[in-house]
């Protein structure tokens, strides 16, 4: 996961933030029909973040019903194809109901099913493409975005209910705002960020043509009315896994695990949460309407009996009154809180030991060439050369064109956050030591200052001043 995240954040890091996960209070359920109308793909997401695979999809034959009048399932896929109005997602199903393609500009998680383009046959993943492969684009030399996006250029103003086009917008741009991707009789048309068109044969599962100039193909497609997915939404309940309750005694899961383990649960809202070393659990999974919990992930510190906890969860029926009526299950996670010994003196001793361990780990990190398999630059110069190696054409262009570097150094995300998290500015590294030795980054929000220096110097580097870092280093000698 860490290596994958390292790669993704470097590709796109500005305000459009294509390589990130979105959180929402309303979760999509989509219905997508084949061009001939004979098959329907129903896709249900079970959590509040997208895009990801946490859901289920069902293919039905629209003319065939069971004894109680419900369309019969053709087959089921254990993932959702998240589509959300106003965001760059697209799904299509073939006229024979056997093939599905899913396209997204967004990526978040690792794994083969989280590529930009995934293609399924009979419910099984058949092939995948990156954006660069699919649209035949060289990210080192040009802007490689899967979908053409002119939303901010064509509208006077946007609201949830009203969209008004600017008077100066051309017919073609209005068309593109609605039809930058569509399915016509099993041919998928995709207009990318370069205004080039890629054609994909949904039945055969291959790219027919790419890099077609949009203006040349527009007269042939301008009257095609695209079939869009029908999207409805339900409100996510925001029930955290620590709070789900035993159906028999109303006891929260956090309390039950505490009794099983002989430890005291400390909520994240408890005033002593940061006082003691806490033993942690990671737990996530699906709770269905019958009260069964299907564990997706269960990881515990060694102090717990993991198997005992697992057996309790699998044998227990939980309360489900919070599950929205639109779905039969919901994804729950976020084990906020931890456990400590009931005896304060023992908990204090464990805390002292943990602090010593962290000190030793911090010292060790200051000497490492790599942390979590990511190379750590040893000085400002190497930081610049690493960014130059990692970032692509579009990233560099955005930096060069910027008037201020602050937009890249947000405390909530962006390139600055990536630098801080992955080069050990947060948590300790030889690069942090390099700056601290020059009295940089020791004040409040000092880590933001360090990433800001690196970004500012890299912008100068991109603009042709390859020796600006030497001047900076001379002005900020080692103390």
N, C-alpha and C positions, 0 to 999 in steps of 0.2 A: 504493500500500500504506500509506503513512504517513498519508494523510488518512483512509483507512478505519479504520486502527488507532486513530486519534485518536477517531473516533466510537464505536467499539465499547467501548473501555475506559471511556469516560465513562458508558455506559449501565449497566453492572454492574461493581462493583469490590469487592464484599465477599467473604466467605469462600466463598460458593457459586460465585463466579467463572464465571458461565455463558459469558462471552465470552472463552474461552481454549482453548488446545489442551492435550490430555492426552497424556502420554507413558506407555507401558506396555511391559512386557517380553513380554506375551503379546498377540498380534495376532489380531483376530477374522476368522473366515470364517463367513458366515451363509447359511442356506437359508430362503427365505420362499415359502410356497405361496399361490396364489390361493384364495379362499373355496371354489370348486368343486373344488379339488385338481388341476386340469388343467395348471396352469403353475407352474414353479418358478423363482425368482430366486436365483441363486447369486452372492454378492458376496464378493470377496476383496480384503483390504487388503494392501499390500506394504510398509508402513513402520510405525514404532512410535508415530506420533502420530496422533491422531484428534480430531475428524472432519476429513477432507480428501478430496481426490479421487484420491489416489495408489493406484489399484487398478483392478480390472476386474470387470464384472458380466456374467453370462450368463443369458439366459432360455431355458429348455428346455420342450418339450412333454412332459409326464410319460408319455404313452402311446406315444411314437414313439422308436425306437432305430435306431442305425446298424448296420452289418454285424458289428461286434465287440461289440455289446450295450451301447453307451453311448448315453444319451439325446441326441437330436439338438438342436443349438443352434437356437433360434428366431431370436435376434439377440444381439448383444454391445454393451455400453456401456463406453466407455473411462473409467470412474471406479468407485470403490467407494461403496457406501451403508453407511457404517460404523454398525453397531449393536453395542452392548456391554452386557452384562447389568448392571443397576444404574445405568445412565446414561440420560439423556433423549434417546434416539434411537428412531425408528420408521420402518419401510419397509413398503409394501404393493404388491402387484401385482394387477391387475384380472382378472376372470374370462375375458377374451378374451386375456390375456397381453400386451396392447399398451400398457397404461398403468401407470406406476409413480409413486408419491408418496413423498417422503422428508421427514421432519420432524425438526428438531433444535432444542433450546434453545441449543446451542453454535454460536458463529461464531468463525472465526479469520482466514481468508484473504479477500482481496478477490476480486471476480469474480462474475458473474451466477449461477454454479452453487453459490455458497456462501451463498445466502439461507437463511433459516430453513425455508422450505418450497419444494421444487422438484418440478415435475411434468413427467413425460416421456411422450411418445407415440411408439411404434415406435423407442425408443432415442434419441430426440432431445428436447432440452429444449424444452418447449412454453410453460410459464409459471412464474413465481415469485411468492412472497408474503413479505412480512415478517410477523413475529408479529402486529404491530399490525393489519395488513391482514387477516390470516387469521381472527383471533378477534374482530375489530371492537373494538379496545381503544385508548383514548387514554392514551398513556404519560405525558402531562403531568398527568393527573388520577387515575390508578389504576395498580395493579400489573399489568403486562403480562407474564405468563410463560406460555409455550405449554402447558406441562403442569402439572397439579396434583401437588404433591409433598408427601406426608405421611409419608415414610419414617422421619423422626426422631421423629415423634409417635406412631406406631402400634406400634413394636416396643419390647420390654423391653430387648433387646440384639441386636446383629447380628454374625454371623460369616460366614465363607465357606460354612458348611454349615447353620447353624441360624438360623432366624428365629422368634421367639416374640412373639406379639401381647400387648399389655397387656390386662389383664382389663377395663379400662374402655372399650376402643375399641369404637365402634359398628359395626354390620353394614355401614353405608354406607362408613365409613372403611376398613374391611378390603377392601371391594370396590374402592375407589379406589386402594388401594395396589397392586393387581394389574391394574386395568383402566381406567387413566386415558386410554388411547388404544387403539383396536382397529378392525379391519376386519370388517364384517358384510355379506356379499353386495354388495361395492363401495360401501358407505357407510362412511366413516371417521368415527368418533366421537372427539372430542377434548375432554377436560375440562381447562380451563385453571386458572391460579393463582387466579382469582376464583371457582372452582367453577361456571363457566358452560360449557355444552356447545356445540361447533361441529360441524355436520354437513357433510361434504364428499362430493360425488358423484364417485367415482373414475372412473367411465366417462365422464362428461361434463366432468370437470375444473373443477367450480365449487362454491362454497360454497352449500349448500342453505339453511342457517339458522345463526344464531349467537346467542350470549348467552342460550341456553336455561338456565333454572334447573335445576341437577342434581337437586334433590329432586323436581321435577315429572316428570322423565323416568326416574328411577331404577326405578320399578315396571315399566317396559316393557323395561329392559335388564338388570336384575339377574341374570337367568338365562342371559344370553348368555355362552358360553364363548369367550373371545378366542383366535384363532389367533396364536401367537407364533412369531417367527423361531427357528429352531434355530441355536445358535451354538456353534462349536468354536473352539479357539485353537491357535496355534503360537508357539513361542518365537522372538522376533526375535534375529538373530545379532549385532547391533551391530558390524558390519564397516564401518569408515569408508572413504570413497572413496580417501583417500590410501594405504590399505593393501591395496587389491585388487592382485593379482599377475598379471604376464604369464605365460601358460600355458607359454611356451617356456623362459623363463630364470628364473622365480620372482621377477623384479625387481618391487618395489613401484612403483605408479604415480607416487608422489612422486619416486622416484629417476629413473625414466624421463623425467619432465618436466624434472628438473634437468639431465640429459644433453642433452636436446633444446635447452634454453635456455642452457646454459653457466652455470648458477647453482647455488649450494649450498643444499640444502634444510635448513631449520631446523625441527625438530619443536617442537610446543607444549611438550613436556617438556624441551627442551634448555635448559641453564642460561643460554645467550646469547639466548634467545628475545626478551627485552625490551631487549637491549643495542643491537641494530642496527635500522635501518629495513628492514622486510621487504616484498618485493613479493608480492602476494596473488593467489590464484586462487579463484574460486567454481565448484564443479562438483557436479552432482547428476544422477541418472538411474537407469535400470533395468538391472540386470544379469540376463540370463536364463541358464537352465541350460546353454545351448550356449556360454556365454562371451562373448556379444555385449553391448556396452554401448550402450544407447539414451540419448543425451544429452538431458536435460530443460533444463539450464541450464549454460552455460559463459561465465563472465566473467573477464577477466584484466586486470591492470595493463598499461599500454602497453608496458612493457619486454619482454613476452612476444610471441611469434608465435602468436597465437591459432589461426590456421588450421592451422598445423603441429601444434599440440597436438591439435586436433580430429581431424585426419587420422590421427594415431597411435592415438587412442582408438578410432575407428571401424574401423580395420583390424586391431586387436589382439584376440586371444582371451584372456580372463582366466580364472583359476582360479575354480571355482564350488563347491568342496567344502563351503563354509560355508552354502550356500543350504538352508533347511529342506526336508525331503522333501515337506511338505504343499503347497508352491507351486512354480511353474516360473520365477519371477523374484523379485527383491527390489529395493527402493528403497534406494540408497546415496547418502550425502551427507556433509557435514561435512569440508571440506578443512582440517583442523587443521594449522597450520604456515604457513611462508612461505619465500621465497627471498632470498638476498643474493649479492653478488659474492664470489668466492673470495678475492679480495685484501682483507685486513682494512683496509688504509689507504683503499681506494676505498669499502668498506662504511662506514667511519667518516665519510668526507666526505658520503656520501649520507644518513647519519643526522643529521649537523649541518644539512644543508639541510632535511631533513624537520622537524626541531625548530623551525627558523626559520619554516617554512611554517605549522606548527601555532600558533605564537605569533601570527602575523599573522591567521590564521583566527579565533583566540580573540578578538583585539581587534575584529575585524570583527563578530563575533557579539554583542558587548556593545552594539552600536548598532542592531541590526536590529529592526524592528517585527514581522517574521514570520520564522520559521525552518521550512523544509520546509512552507511554506504554512499554518503554524499561527500564529495571533496570539499574541504574547508580551506579557503584562501588564507595565506599566512600574512598578507598585508594588503594595502589599498591597491597596489598595482595588480596583484593577482585577482583581486575582486573585479577589477575592470576587465581583465582578459577573460575571466570566467563568464561574466555577463555577455561579453562579446561572442563567446563560443556558444552560449546557451540560447540567447534570444534570437528570434527570427526577424525577417525583413519588416513585417508589419509592426512588431514591438519597437524596433529601432526607429522606424519612421515616426511613430507616435511620440517617442521621447524627443527626437530631433525637432518635431513641430511644436512641442509644448512651450508655453510661455513661463510656466512655473512648475517646479519639481514636486510641490507639496501634494499634488493630486495622485502621485504614484506612491506616496509614503503614508497612506492612511493607517491609523491605529486599528482599523477594523478590517483591513484587507489590502490587496494590491501587491505590487512588487516589494515595497518596503516590508510588509509583513512576511512575505516569503523569505526575504533575506534574513530577517530576525529569527524566524523559526528554523530555517534549514541550515544556516551558517553559524548557528550556536550563539547568536547575539543574545537570545533568550536561552538561558540555561548553561552558558559557558562554552568557550572555544578559544583556539589560538587567535582567531580574528578579533574576538572580544578583547582578549589580552593586549593585542596590538594597539587597539584604540584606547583602552584604559591606561596603557603605559604612556600614552600621549595626553592623558587627562581629558579624554573625550568619552562621554557616555557615563559619567559618574553621578551626574545630577538626576533629578526627577525627570522621567521620560527620556533618560539618556540613551536607551536602546533605540528609540525613534530617531534621536540625533545621529547615531552611528549610521543607520540605514539611509538617512537623509544625505549625509556626506557622500556615501558611496554612489547614490543616485545622481546627485549634483555633479560629481566628478565624472561619472559615466556619460552624462549628457555633454559635458565639455569634450570628452574623448570622442563621442560620435560626431561632434561638430568640427572635428579636425585637430583639436588641441591635445595631442597625445602625450604631452609633457606636463600638463596642468597638475597631475598628481605629485610630481616632484616638488613643485612650488608649495603645494599643500603640506607635504611631508616636511619640507624645510621650515615652514611656518609653525608646524606642530611637532617639534622634536621629542624624542623619547625622554621622559623625565627621570 
